[in-house]
Amino acid sequence: MDWNKRVRQIHRWLSIIFAAVVAAIFISLGAGKEPAYWVYLLPLFPLGLLLLTGLYMFVLPYAPKWRNAGGTGALE
């Protein structure tokens, strides 16, 4: 399994975890229970990792162009 496929798989699982945590918070609010303050901070960790993996995947199509530029600074 190469690096790009691994990052995509991690990104998918992180999105499932993030959605489940957010849904659990909304369900607990709907049930009339007020969760502790730290519960609201739980989605931030997977969200930060989603940001990193998403940015990595966003940059992937541009990486070959940067490598082929040969250090000239030209991105075209």
Backbone hydrogen bonds in HBPLUS format (Angstrom, degrees):
<---DONOR---> <-ACCEPTOR-->    atom                        ^
c    i                          cat <-CA-CA->   ^        H-A-AA   ^      H-
h    n   atom  resd res      DA  || num        DHA   H-A  angle D-A-AA Bond
n    s   type  num  typ     dist DA aas  dist angle  dist       angle   num
A0006-ARG N   A0002-ASP O   3.16 MM   4  6.40 154.3  2.23 149.2 157.0     1
A0007-VAL N   A0003-TRP O   2.98 MM   4  6.24 157.6  2.03 152.8 158.1     2
A0008-ARG N   A0004-ASN O   3.04 MM   4  6.27 159.4  2.08 147.7 153.3     3
A0009-GLN N   A0005-LYS O   2.96 MM   4  6.16 156.0  2.02 146.1 152.5     4
A0010-ILE N   A0006-ARG O   2.93 MM   4  6.16 160.3  1.96 150.2 155.6     5
A0011-HIS N   A0007-VAL O   2.89 MM   4  6.06 156.2  1.94 146.9 153.8     6
A0012-ARG N   A0008-ARG O   2.96 MM   4  6.24 152.3  2.04 145.4 152.4     7
A0013-TRP N   A0009-GLN O   3.06 MM   4  6.34 165.2  2.08 153.0 155.9     8
A0014-LEU N   A0010-ILE O   2.88 MM   4  6.04 157.4  1.93 151.1 158.0     9
A0015-SER N   A0011-HIS O   3.03 MM   4  6.20 149.2  2.12 142.2 149.9    10
A0016-ILE N   A0012-ARG O   3.14 MM   4  6.49 148.3  2.25 144.4 152.6    11
A0017-ILE N   A0013-TRP O   2.98 MM   4  6.26 161.6  2.01 151.4 156.1    12
A0018-PHE N   A0014-LEU O   2.84 MM   4  5.99 164.5  1.86 150.7 155.2    13
A0019-ALA N   A0015-SER O   2.97 MM   4  6.06 164.7  2.00 143.5 147.8    14
A0020-ALA N   A0016-ILE O   2.95 MM   4  6.11 155.2  2.02 146.7 153.7    15
A0021-VAL N   A0017-ILE O   2.96 MM   4  6.18 159.5  2.01 153.5 158.4    16
A0022-VAL N   A0018-PHE O   3.01 MM   4  6.23 168.1  2.03 155.5 158.6    17
A0023-ALA N   A0019-ALA O   2.90 MM   4  6.00 159.0  1.95 145.3 151.8    18
A0024-ALA N   A0020-ALA O   2.90 MM   4  6.04 153.2  1.97 143.7 151.1    19
A0025-ILE N   A0021-VAL O   3.04 MM   4  6.31 150.1  2.13 146.0 153.7    20
A0026-PHE N   A0022-VAL O   3.06 MM   4  6.37 161.3  2.10 150.9 155.4    21
A0027-ILE N   A0023-ALA O   2.87 MM   4  6.08 156.0  1.93 150.5 157.6    22
A0028-SER N   A0024-ALA O   2.96 MM   4  6.10 157.7  2.01 143.2 149.1    23
A0029-LEU N   A0025-ILE O   2.98 MM   4  6.24 148.3  2.09 144.0 153.0    24
A0030-GLY N   A0026-PHE O   2.88 MM   4  6.10 151.5  1.96 145.1 153.1    25
A0031-ALA N   A0027-ILE O   2.94 MM   4  6.16 135.6  2.14 142.6 154.3    26
A0033-LYS N   A0028-SER O   3.13 MM   5  5.59 139.9  2.30 178.8 168.4    27
A0032-GLY N   A0029-LEU O   3.17 MM   3  5.33 158.2  2.22 103.7 109.9    28
A0039-VAL N   A0036-ALA O   3.11 MM   3  5.59 145.0  2.24 109.3 118.9    29
A0040-TYR N   A0037-TYR O   3.07 MM   3  5.67 139.6  2.24 113.3 122.5    30
A0041-LEU N   A0038-TRP O   3.06 MM   3  5.13 142.3  2.20  97.9 109.2    31
A0042-LEU N   A0039-VAL O   3.26 MM   3  5.33 153.5  2.34 100.8 108.4    32
A0044-LEU N   A0041-LEU O   3.10 MM   3  5.60 152.2  2.18 114.9 123.3    33
A0047-LEU N   A0043-PRO O   3.05 MM   4  6.04 149.4  2.14 145.1 154.7    34
A0048-GLY N   A0044-LEU O   2.89 MM   4  6.01 151.9  1.97 145.6 151.6    35
A0049-LEU N   A0045-PHE O   3.13 MM   4  6.45 160.1  2.17 152.2 157.3    36
A0050-LEU N   A0046-PRO O   2.80 MM   4  5.98 148.3  1.90 143.5 153.0    37
A0051-LEU N   A0047-LEU O   2.94 MM   4  6.20 145.9  2.06 141.5 150.4    38
A0052-LEU N   A0048-GLY O   3.10 MM   4  6.47 157.2  2.15 146.3 151.3    39
A0053-THR N   A0049-LEU O   2.97 MM   4  6.20 173.9  1.97 156.1 157.3    40
A0054-GLY N   A0050-LEU O   2.81 MM   4  5.74 151.0  1.90 141.0 150.2    41
A0055-LEU N   A0051-LEU O   2.90 MM   4  6.03 157.8  1.95 147.4 153.0    42
A0056-TYR N   A0052-LEU O   3.02 MM   4  6.22 154.0  2.09 144.7 152.1    43
A0057-MET N   A0053-THR O   2.99 MM   4  6.25 160.2  2.03 146.0 150.6    44
A0058-PHE N   A0054-GLY O   2.87 MM   4  6.06 142.3  2.02 141.7 153.0    45
A0059-VAL N   A0055-LEU O   3.03 MM   4  6.22 147.3  2.14 146.1 152.9    46
A0060-LEU N   A0056-TYR O   3.19 MM   4  6.36 132.6  2.42 141.7 153.7    47
A0062-TYR N   A0059-VAL O   2.96 MM   3  5.48 137.5  2.15 117.6 129.6    48
A0063-ALA N   A0059-VAL O   3.21 MM   4  6.35 131.5  2.46 151.6 164.3    49
A0063-ALA N   A0060-LEU O   3.28 MM   3  5.33 143.1  2.43 102.1 111.9    50
A0066-TRP N   A0062-TYR O   3.17 MM   4  6.51 151.9  2.26 151.2 159.5    51
A0067-ARG N   A0063-ALA O   2.98 MM   4  6.24 154.7  2.05 154.0 161.1    52
A0068-ASN N   A0064-PRO O   2.95 MM   4  6.10 158.2  2.00 147.1 152.5    53
A0069-ALA N   A0065-LYS O   3.13 MM   4  6.19 123.0  2.47 134.6 147.5    54
A0070-GLY N   A0067-ARG O   3.42 MM   3  6.08 160.1  2.46 111.0 115.7    55
A0072-THR N   A0069-ALA O   3.42 MM   3  5.88 157.0  2.48 108.7 114.7    56
